């Protein structure tokens, strides 16, 4: 028998076993947000217009799809 007290198994410093705490996640989020903030730039008028057109087309498509589904359900 060993005369040594109960020893806990050594923790493995393997990155796969690492579980970040809430403070670490928040810090990582702010670092990534800061990185994105520094890359941002104001879009040109042409870029803005094309983004607005595509977004409007998507909203109209979703609304039309919802309208069609609602009519099918009321018909049944």
N, C-alpha and C positions, 0 to 999 in steps of 0.2 A: 504494500500500500504506500501511496505517496504521503509524505508529511506536509505537502503543500496545500494551502487552502484552495477552495474551488476557484478556478480561474475561468474567466469568460473567454470564449474563443476570440481570436484576434479579428478585428474588423478588416475586411478586404477593401482596399482602396481602388477597386475596380470602378471605372466610370459608369459601367452599366448598372451598378448597384447604388449609385449616387442619386438621392432624392432631394432636390432643392427645396428649401423652406419657402414660406411666403415672402420673406424679406429678399431672398435671392431672386425670386421670380419678378418681384416689383423692380428691383435694381436692373435686371436684364431687360425688362420692358422699357424702362426709361432710357437706357443706353441705346436700344434699338430705335426708339422714337426720336431721340436726339439725332441719330444718324440719318433717319429719313428726313427730318426737319431741315438738315443742312443740304440735302440733295434737291429739295423742292424748288420749283421756279414757277413763275406766273405763266399760264398758257397764252399763246398768241390768239388773236381773234379767230383765225381760221381753225385752230385746234379746238377752241371753245365751241364754235358753231358746230363742228362735226360731232363733238361729244354730246352736245345738246340734242342734235338731230337723232343720234343713235339711242340716247336715253329716252327721248319722246317716242320713238318707234317701238322700243321695248315696252314702255308703259301702255301704249295703245294695243300692242299685241296681247299683253297679259289681260287687259280689260276686255278685249274682244273674246279671248278664250274663256274668261269667266262668264261673260254674257251668254256665250254659246252653251256652256255647261249648265248654267242656271236655267236656260230655256229647255234643254233636254230633260233636266230633272223635273221641271214643272209639267212637261208634256207627259212624262211617265207617271 
